[in-house]
Amino acid sequence: MAPPTVIEAQAAPPATAEVRLADFERPAEESPVKPLPLPLGEAEGVPTPRAQPALAQPLATQPQPLTPPTVNEVVRSVVEFFPLIEQAAAGRTIASGQVLEAWGAFDHKLEATSDAQPLDFYENYRSGVGVKRDTYWGGRTFAGYRIGRGVFEPWYLERETNKGGEFKAGFTAPLIRDRSIDANRSELWQAEIERTRIEAEIDAQVISSVRAGAGAYWEWVAAAQKLRIAEEVLSLGLDRKAFLERQVDLGEKAAIDLVDNRRIIVSREAKVTDARRKLQQSAAKLSLYLRTDTGRPWVLQEPGGEVPFGDPLSRDLTTEADDVELALSNRPELRELQLVNQQLRVAMAQASNETWPDVDAGLLVAQDVGEPTSSKRDKSEFELEASLTLSVPLERRKAYGKLRQLRGKVAQVRAKQRFTGDKIAIEIQSARAALEAAVLRVEQTAEGVELADRMKSAERRLYEEGQSTLFNLNIREQQAAESAAELVDAQRDYFLAEADLAAAMGLAQPSLGQPNRVPAAAPDLP
């Protein structure tokens, strides 16, 4: 049976059950892991984060895979299963609902009335039904039917109709206020912009989550390598024990060397224990980002072999200005602020619209049908009525107050845009400096490891020849171990700097070259 996967295996069932496997864990010449999705509209093969259980689940423990997971597999797990990305993606449904709600302002409205005066000197009955609708261009249309029977007050004779009732239709149209924008369109346009803004918010969450997941992964790799180093140093002391026992029996070494070697072994066993604790803690942290295909956190067990960092990623030689330009075009924070500014501009247009006088033109046509109810036949003629209405608050303080608030909010957004742009440039500078320093540090510590190993080997030969002491040999072994640990730290810092630079440029991973985004769900509108 092939080994279980990191991403797709289920929680370990009883021993008689079968563990489901994935391709990337089976021995192969090439990794079958597909590259992460391209920008929105180009993504293929990576689903929207799946629904997760509402309550926390116990951490999943799985059999160790044949090969340790790669950073791309962790990133893919983050994109598919990380709850904070799922939370951000759920904003699409909220935004879609807001758009649908805003479209509701243009729904047709059915109205019906029925009035009766059965116990009055003027006994009459009136009923009516009609449909009206606010139009997208700011006006209103209506059509209806009514019928009035009985004896009507002389001052309410317009309520009377012919025996077949009256049909009427008409519309009103704005001439100044509400012509290019009104409250309904303002709400709709802002909701549509909000739906676009949510995508930028999701992108920001993806980049942040992927950066955190990559950081947790490199910390786990570093912890695994440091455990291996501690175990190798411990094995030196354990292997030396048999050698010392023979040397003591032959009288070549003092018996106190056995005691000192035991002290060294105990000290190194404690360091192995501490290194194993750090590996377990880093695996627990990584499990927030590395999940099974049911979305449950997966705590990796202690790896059976070496967990390599891999070769440094080659980057094109770009200038700092090029990186800043790319970051300013990619970073979702700036896109989000631009969209917020658009929303405020729409709100300002509506507030400015409310300062204008409300002048509406109207037209109504009506026709009674059926047998006339009056000998004058005054209800039988076709009716055409045109109207013009004017309404305006003289002080207009409400509209001007809104404009003043919105101008302040626009100024806030502009200031935040400037600060965010400056902050992005500083993040690029800082990440590039960290990356350049990490490259040099890897080279320097690698040379230090080679020199420390040479000194350790030379000291061991001297000790075996009786020209050195166990104290000196222990120091050389510790120096070699410290140099190896420093190299691990340098390699970890290099890959963390790569992840920082990728996040600063608005990329999920430096190898992708594109912003990483969760595919949009199909719209459910109207």
C-alpha positions as CSV (number, residue, x, y, z in Angstrom):
1,M,0.0,0.0,0.0
2,A,1.3,3.5,-0.8
3,P,1.9,5.9,2.0
4,P,-0.8,8.4,3.1
5,T,-0.9,11.9,1.9
6,V,-0.4,15.1,3.8
7,I,-3.4,16.9,2.3
8,E,-5.8,14.2,1.2
9,A,-5.5,11.5,3.8
10,Q,-8.3,11.1,6.4
11,A,-7.8,10.8,10.1
12,A,-6.3,7.4,10.9
13,P,-9.0,4.7,11.2
14,P,-8.6,1.4,13.1
15,A,-5.8,-0.9,12.0
16,T,-8.1,-3.0,9.8
17,A,-9.3,0.0,7.8
18,E,-7.6,1.3,4.6
19,V,-6.0,4.7,4.5
20,R,-6.8,6.7,1.4
21,L,-3.7,7.9,-0.5
22,A,-2.8,10.7,-2.9
23,D,-0.5,10.9,-5.9
24,F,2.1,13.2,-4.4
25,E,3.1,10.7,-1.7
26,R,3.6,7.7,-4.0
27,P,7.2,7.2,-5.3
28,A,7.5,9.1,-8.6
29,E,10.2,10.9,-10.6
30,E,8.3,14.1,-10.6
31,S,6.1,15.7,-8.1
32,P,2.4,15.6,-9.3
33,V,1.6,18.7,-7.2
34,K,0.0,21.2,-9.6
35,P,1.0,24.9,-9.4
36,L,-1.2,27.2,-7.4
37,P,-4.0,29.1,-9.1
38,L,-3.5,32.1,-11.3
39,P,-5.2,35.4,-10.8
40,L,-9.0,35.6,-10.7
41,G,-10.6,34.6,-14.0
42,E,-7.6,32.4,-14.9
43,A,-7.6,30.0,-12.0
44,E,-8.2,26.3,-12.7
45,G,-8.3,23.3,-10.6
46,V,-8.3,24.9,-7.2
47,P,-11.7,24.9,-5.5
48,T,-13.2,27.6,-3.3
49,P,-12.4,26.8,0.3
50,R,-14.7,24.0,1.4
51,A,-17.2,24.2,4.2
52,Q,-15.8,23.2,7.5
53,P,-17.4,21.9,10.7
54,A,-18.7,24.6,13.0
55,L,-17.1,23.2,16.1
56,A,-13.4,22.5,16.7
57,Q,-12.3,19.0,16.0
58,P,-9.5,17.0,17.7
59,L,-6.1,17.3,16.0
60,A,-5.7,14.6,13.4
61,T,-2.7,12.3,13.8
62,Q,-1.7,10.4,10.6
63,P,0.9,7.8,9.6
64,Q,4.0,9.6,8.5
65,P,4.2,9.9,4.7
66,L,7.1,8.5,2.7
67,T,8.4,11.9,1.9
68,P,7.7,15.1,3.9
69,P,5.3,17.7,2.5
70,T,6.6,20.5,0.4
71,V,5.9,24.2,0.9
72,N,3.6,24.2,-2.2
73,E,1.5,21.4,-0.7
74,V,1.2,23.4,2.5
75,V,0.2,26.5,0.4
76,R,-2.4,24.5,-1.5
77,S,-3.8,23.2,1.8
78,V,-4.0,26.8,3.1
79,V,-5.9,28.0,-0.1
80,E,-8.3,25.1,0.0
81,F,-9.0,24.6,3.7
82,F,-7.8,27.5,5.9
83,P,-10.8,28.8,7.9
84,L,-9.9,32.4,7.7
85,I,-9.9,32.3,3.9
86,E,-13.2,30.5,4.1
87,Q,-14.5,33.3,6.3
88,A,-13.3,36.0,3.9
89,A,-14.7,34.1,0.9
90,A,-18.1,34.0,2.7
91,G,-18.2,37.7,2.2
92,R,-19.0,37.1,-1.4
93,T,-22.4,35.7,-0.3
94,I,-23.0,38.7,1.9
95,A,-22.0,41.1,-0.9
96,S,-24.1,39.2,-3.4
97,G,-27.1,39.5,-1.0
98,Q,-26.5,43.2,-0.7
99,V,-26.6,43.7,-4.4
100,L,-29.8,41.6,-4.7
101,E,-31.3,43.7,-1.9
102,A,-30.4,46.9,-3.7
103,W,-32.1,45.6,-6.9
104,G,-35.2,45.1,-4.8
105,A,-35.8,48.8,-4.9
106,F,-36.9,48.3,-8.5
107,D,-39.3,45.5,-7.8
108,H,-42.9,45.7,-9.0
109,K,-45.2,46.5,-6.1
110,L,-48.8,45.2,-6.2
111,E,-51.3,47.4,-4.3
112,A,-55.0,46.7,-3.7
113,T,-57.7,48.6,-1.7
114,S,-61.3,48.0,-0.8
115,D,-63.5,50.6,1.0
116,A,-67.1,50.4,1.9
117,Q,-69.7,52.7,3.5
118,P,-72.7,50.3,4.0
119,L,-74.4,52.3,6.8
120,D,-74.2,55.8,5.6
121,F,-76.7,58.1,3.8
122,Y,-74.2,57.9,1.0
123,E,-73.9,54.2,0.7
124,N,-71.1,53.2,-1.7
125,Y,-68.4,50.6,-2.3
126,R,-65.0,51.2,-3.9
127,S,-62.2,48.7,-4.9
128,G,-59.0,49.0,-6.8
129,V,-55.9,47.1,-7.7
130,G,-52.6,48.4,-9.3
131,V,-49.0,47.9,-9.9
132,K,-46.2,50.4,-9.6
133,R,-42.5,50.4,-10.0
134,D,-39.5,52.7,-9.4
135,T,-37.5,52.9,-12.6
136,Y,-33.8,52.7,-13.1
137,W,-33.7,56.2,-14.5
138,G,-35.3,57.8,-11.4
139,G,-39.0,57.9,-12.3
140,R,-42.0,55.8,-11.5
141,T,-44.5,54.0,-13.6
142,F,-47.9,52.8,-12.5
143,A,-51.0,51.1,-13.9
144,G,-54.2,50.0,-12.2
145,Y,-57.9,49.4,-12.3
146,R,-60.7,50.7,-9.9
147,I,-64.4,50.6,-9.6
148,G,-66.8,52.7,-7.5
149,R,-70.5,51.9,-7.1
150,G,-73.3,53.4,-5.0
151,V,-74.2,56.9,-4.0
152,F,-71.3,59.3,-3.5
153,E,-71.0,62.6,-1.8
154,P,-71.2,65.5,-4.2
155,W,-67.7,66.5,-3.2
156,Y,-66.4,63.0,-3.9
157,L,-67.9,62.3,-7.3
158,E,-64.5,61.5,-8.7
159,R,-64.7,58.2,-6.8
160,E,-67.5,57.1,-9.0
161,T,-66.8,55.1,-12.1
162,N,-68.8,53.7,-15.0
163,K,-70.3,50.2,-14.3
164,G,-67.3,48.5,-15.9
165,G,-64.8,50.4,-13.8
166,E,-61.8,52.6,-14.8
167,F,-58.4,51.6,-16.2
168,K,-55.5,54.1,-15.7
169,A,-51.7,54.2,-16.3
170,G,-49.0,56.8,-16.0
171,F,-45.5,57.8,-15.0
172,T,-43.5,60.5,-13.3
173,A,-40.0,61.5,-14.4
174,P,-37.5,63.7,-12.6
175,L,-36.3,66.8,-14.4
176,I,-33.5,68.0,-12.0
177,R,-33.0,66.0,-8.9
178,D,-32.8,62.1,-9.2
179,R,-32.2,62.4,-12.9
180,S,-28.6,61.0,-13.1
181,I,-28.5,59.4,-9.7
182,D,-31.0,58.8,-6.9
183,A,-31.1,56.9,-3.6
184,N,-31.9,53.6,-5.2
185,R,-29.2,53.7,-7.8
186,S,-26.7,55.0,-5.3
187,E,-27.3,52.0,-3.0
188,L,-27.1,49.6,-6.0
189,W,-23.9,51.0,-7.3
190,Q,-22.2,51.0,-3.9
191,A,-23.3,47.4,-3.4
192,E,-21.8,46.4,-6.7
193,I,-18.5,48.1,-5.8
194,E,-18.7,46.3,-2.4
195,R,-18.9,43.0,-4.2
196,T,-15.7,43.9,-6.1
197,R,-14.0,45.1,-2.8
198,I,-14.7,41.7,-1.2
199,E,-12.4,40.1,-3.8
200,A,-9.6,42.4,-2.7
201,E,-10.3,41.5,0.9
202,I,-10.1,37.8,0.0
203,D,-6.8,38.3,-1.8
204,A,-5.4,40.0,1.2
205,Q,-6.4,37.2,3.5
206,V,-5.0,34.6,1.1
207,I,-1.6,36.4,0.9
208,S,-1.5,36.8,4.7
209,S,-2.5,33.2,5.3
210,V,-0.1,31.7,2.8
211,R,2.7,33.8,4.3
212,A,1.9,32.5,7.8
213,G,1.6,28.9,6.5
214,A,4.9,29.1,4.7
215,G,6.5,30.6,7.8
216,A,5.2,27.8,9.9
217,Y,6.4,25.2,7.4
218,W,10.0,26.6,7.3
219,E,10.0,26.7,11.1
220,W,9.0,23.0,11.2
221,V,11.7,22.1,8.6
222,A,14.3,24.0,10.7
223,A,13.1,22.2,13.9
224,A,13.4,18.8,12.2
225,Q,16.9,19.6,11.0
226,K,18.0,20.8,14.4
227,L,16.7,17.6,16.0
228,R,18.7,15.6,13.4
229,I,21.8,17.6,14.4
230,A,21.2,17.0,18.1
231,E,20.8,13.3,17.5
232,E,24.0,13.1,15.4
233,V,25.9,14.8,18.2
234,L,24.4,12.4,20.7
235,S,25.4,9.4,18.6
236,L,29.1,10.6,18.7
237,G,29.1,10.3,22.5
238,L,27.3,7.0,22.4
239,D,29.7,5.6,19.8
240,R,32.7,6.8,21.8
241,K,31.5,4.9,24.9
242,A,32.7,1.5,23.6
243,F,35.9,2.9,22.4
244,L,36.7,4.5,25.8
245,E,35.8,1.3,27.7
246,R,38.4,-0.6,25.6
247,Q,40.9,2.2,26.1
248,V,40.4,2.2,29.8
249,D,40.8,-1.6,30.0
250,L,44.0,-1.3,28.1
251,G,45.2,1.5,30.3
252,E,45.4,4.0,27.5
253,K,42.8,6.3,28.9
254,A,41.9,7.4,32.4
255,A,38.7,6.0,34.0
256,I,37.5,9.5,34.6
257,D,37.1,9.9,30.8
258,L,34.2,7.4,31.0
259,V,32.5,9.6,33.6
260,D,33.1,12.7,31.6
261,N,31.7,11.0,28.5
262,R,28.6,9.9,30.4
263,R,28.2,13.5,31.4
264,I,28.4,14.6,27.8
265,I,25.9,11.9,26.8
266,V,23.4,13.0,29.4
267,S,23.8,16.7,28.4
268,R,23.2,15.8,24.8
269,E,20.2,13.6,25.5
270,A,18.6,16.7,27.2
271,K,19.3,18.7,24.1
272,V,17.7,16.0,22.0
273,T,14.6,16.1,24.2
274,D,14.4,19.9,23.9
275,A,14.9,19.7,20.1
276,R,12.1,17.1,19.9
277,R,9.8,19.4,22.0
278,K,10.4,22.2,19.6
279,L,9.7,20.0,16.6
280,Q,6.4,18.8,18.2
281,Q,5.4,22.4,18.9
282,S,6.3,23.6,15.4
283,A,4.3,20.6,13.9
284,A,1.3,21.6,16.0
285,K,1.5,25.2,14.7
286,L,1.9,23.9,11.2
287,S,-1.2,21.9,11.6
288,L,-3.3,25.1,11.5
289,Y,-2.3,25.4,7.8
290,L,-1.7,21.8,6.8
291,R,-5.0,20.0,6.9
292,T,-6.7,16.8,5.8
293,D,-9.2,16.8,3.0
294,T,-11.9,17.1,5.6
295,G,-10.4,20.4,6.7
296,R,-9.1,19.1,10.1
297,P,-5.7,20.2,11.3
298,W,-3.0,17.5,10.7
299,V,-0.1,17.2,13.2
300,L,2.9,15.7,11.5
301,Q,4.8,13.1,13.4
302,E,8.5,13.1,13.8
303,P,10.0,12.5,10.3
304,G,11.9,9.3,9.8
305,G,14.6,10.9,7.6
306,E,16.1,14.2,6.7
307,V,13.8,17.1,5.9
308,P,15.7,19.3,3.4
309,F,15.2,23.0,2.8
310,G,15.7,22.5,-0.9
311,D,17.6,24.8,-3.2
312,P,17.1,28.5,-3.0
313,L,14.6,29.9,-5.5
314,S,16.2,31.7,-8.4
315,R,14.8,35.2,-8.9
316,D,15.1,37.4,-11.8
317,L,17.5,40.3,-11.2
318,T,15.0,43.1,-10.7
319,T,15.6,46.5,-9.2
320,E,14.0,47.7,-6.1
321,A,11.9,50.2,-8.2
322,D,10.6,47.3,-10.3
323,D,9.6,45.4,-7.2
324,V,7.9,48.4,-5.7
325,E,6.0,49.0,-9.0
326,L,4.9,45.4,-9.1
327,A,3.8,45.5,-5.4
328,L,1.8,48.7,-6.0
329,S,-0.1,47.0,-8.8
330,N,-0.6,43.7,-7.0
331,R,-1.3,44.6,-3.4
332,P,-5.0,44.1,-2.6
333,E,-4.9,46.7,0.1
334,L,-4.5,49.5,-2.5
335,R,-7.2,48.1,-4.7
336,E,-9.5,47.9,-1.7
337,L,-8.9,51.5,-0.8
338,Q,-9.5,52.6,-4.4
339,L,-12.8,50.8,-4.3
340,V,-13.7,52.3,-1.0
341,N,-13.0,55.7,-2.5
342,Q,-15.3,54.9,-5.4
343,Q,-18.1,54.0,-2.9
344,L,-17.6,57.4,-1.3
345,R,-17.7,59.2,-4.6
346,V,-21.0,57.5,-5.4
347,A,-22.3,58.6,-2.0
348,M,-21.1,62.2,-2.6
349,A,-22.8,62.3,-6.0
350,Q,-26.1,61.3,-4.3
351,A,-25.6,63.9,-1.5
352,S,-24.9,66.5,-4.1
353,N,-28.0,65.4,-6.0
354,E,-30.1,66.0,-2.8
355,T,-29.1,69.7,-2.9
356,W,-31.0,70.3,-6.1
357,P,-34.8,71.1,-6.3
358,D,-37.1,68.1,-6.8
359,V,-38.9,68.9,-10.0
360,D,-41.0,66.1,-11.5
361,A,-43.1,65.8,-14.6
362,G,-46.0,63.5,-14.7
363,L,-48.5,62.0,-17.2
364,L,-51.7,60.0,-16.5
365,V,-54.2,58.5,-18.9
366,A,-57.5,56.9,-17.8
367,Q,-60.6,55.4,-19.4
368,D,-63.8,54.3,-17.9
369,V,-65.6,51.3,-19.5
370,G,-69.0,49.8,-19.3
371,E,-72.5,51.4,-19.0
372,P,-72.4,55.1,-17.9
373,T,-73.6,55.8,-14.4
374,S,-74.5,59.4,-15.2
375,S,-76.7,60.9,-17.8
376,K,-74.0,63.5,-18.4
377,R,-71.7,60.7,-19.5
378,D,-68.9,62.7,-17.7
379,K,-67.0,59.4,-16.9
380,S,-67.0,58.0,-20.4
381,E,-64.5,60.4,-22.0
382,F,-60.8,59.5,-22.3
383,E,-58.8,61.4,-19.7
384,L,-55.3,62.8,-20.1
385,E,-53.6,64.6,-17.2
386,A,-50.2,66.3,-17.2
387,S,-48.5,67.6,-14.0
388,L,-45.4,69.4,-12.8
389,T,-44.4,69.4,-9.1
390,L,-41.7,71.2,-7.2
391,S,-40.3,70.4,-3.8
392,V,-37.0,71.7,-2.2
393,P,-35.9,72.2,1.4
394,L,-34.8,75.8,1.6
395,E,-31.8,75.4,4.0
396,R,-30.7,72.0,2.6
397,R,-28.7,71.3,5.7
398,K,-29.2,67.6,5.6
399,A,-27.6,67.3,2.1
400,Y,-24.8,69.7,2.9
401,G,-24.1,67.9,6.2
402,K,-23.8,64.6,4.3
403,L,-21.4,66.2,1.8
404,R,-19.2,67.6,4.5
405,Q,-19.0,64.1,6.2
406,L,-18.2,62.4,2.9
407,R,-15.5,64.9,2.0
408,G,-13.8,64.1,5.4
409,K,-14.0,60.4,4.7
410,V,-12.5,60.8,1.2
411,A,-9.6,62.8,2.8
412,Q,-9.1,59.9,5.3
413,V,-9.0,57.4,2.5
414,R,-6.5,59.5,0.5
415,A,-4.2,59.8,3.5
416,K,-4.5,56.0,4.1
417,Q,-3.7,55.4,0.4
418,R,-0.5,57.5,0.7
419,F,0.5,55.8,3.9
420,T,-0.2,52.3,2.5
421,G,1.9,53.0,-0.6
422,D,4.8,54.3,1.5
423,K,4.4,51.2,3.8
424,I,4.5,48.9,0.8
425,A,7.7,50.5,-0.5
426,I,9.3,50.1,3.0
427,E,8.2,46.5,3.2
428,I,9.9,45.8,-0.2
429,Q,13.1,47.5,1.0
430,S,13.1,45.6,4.2
431,A,12.4,42.3,2.6
432,R,15.1,42.8,-0.1
433,A,17.6,43.7,2.6
434,A,16.7,40.6,4.6
435,L,16.9,38.4,1.5
436,E,20.3,39.8,0.5
437,A,21.7,39.4,4.0
438,A,20.2,35.8,4.2
439,V,22.0,34.8,1.0
440,L,25.4,36.1,2.4
441,R,24.7,34.5,5.7
442,V,24.0,31.1,4.1
443,E,27.3,31.3,2.2
444,Q,29.2,32.3,5.3
445,T,27.7,29.7,7.7
446,A,28.1,27.0,5.1
447,E,31.9,27.7,5.1
448,G,31.8,27.8,8.8
449,V,30.2,24.3,8.9
450,E,33.0,23.0,6.6
451,L,35.7,24.5,8.8
452,A,34.1,23.3,12.0
453,D,33.9,19.7,10.7
454,R,37.5,19.8,9.7
455,M,38.5,20.9,13.1
456,K,36.3,18.3,14.7
457,S,37.9,15.5,12.6
458,A,41.4,16.7,13.4
459,E,40.6,16.9,17.1
460,R,39.2,13.4,17.0
461,R,42.4,12.0,15.5
462,L,44.5,13.8,18.1
463,Y,42.3,12.4,20.9
464,E,42.5,8.9,19.5
465,E,46.3,9.2,19.3
466,G,46.4,10.4,22.9
467,Q,47.6,14.0,21.9
468,S,44.3,15.7,23.0
469,T,41.7,15.5,25.8
470,L,38.0,14.6,25.8
471,F,37.3,18.1,27.0
472,N,38.8,19.6,23.8
473,L,37.1,17.0,21.6
474,N,33.7,17.9,23.2
475,I,34.3,21.5,22.5
476,R,35.0,20.8,18.8
477,E,31.9,18.6,18.5
478,Q,29.8,21.3,20.1
479,Q,31.3,23.9,17.8
480,A,30.5,21.8,14.8
481,A,26.9,21.3,16.0
482,E,26.5,25.0,16.6
483,S,27.8,25.8,13.2
484,A,25.3,23.3,11.6
485,A,22.5,24.8,13.6
486,E,23.5,28.3,12.5
487,L,23.4,27.1,8.9
488,V,19.9,25.8,9.5
489,D,18.9,29.2,10.9
490,A,20.4,30.9,7.9
491,Q,18.6,28.7,5.5
492,R,15.3,29.2,7.4
493,D,15.8,32.9,7.4
494,Y,16.5,32.9,3.6
495,F,13.2,31.1,2.8
496,L,11.3,33.3,5.3
497,A,12.7,36.4,3.6
498,E,11.6,34.9,0.2
499,A,8.1,34.5,1.6
500,D,8.2,38.0,3.1
501,L,9.2,39.5,-0.2
502,A,6.6,37.6,-2.1
503,A,3.9,38.8,0.3
504,A,5.2,42.3,0.1
505,M,4.8,42.2,-3.7
506,G,1.3,40.8,-3.4
507,L,2.3,37.2,-4.4
508,A,1.4,34.1,-2.6
509,Q,4.8,32.5,-3.3
510,P,7.8,33.8,-5.1
511,S,7.7,30.9,-7.6
512,L,4.2,31.8,-8.8
513,G,4.9,35.2,-10.2
514,Q,1.2,36.0,-9.8
515,P,-1.2,37.1,-7.0
516,N,-2.9,34.0,-5.5
517,R,-6.6,34.3,-5.4
518,V,-9.5,32.1,-4.4
519,P,-11.8,31.5,-7.4
520,A,-15.0,33.4,-7.3
521,A,-18.3,31.5,-6.9
522,A,-21.0,31.9,-9.5
523,P,-23.2,34.9,-9.0
524,D,-26.7,34.2,-7.7
525,L,-28.3,37.4,-9.1
526,P,-31.4,38.4,-9.8
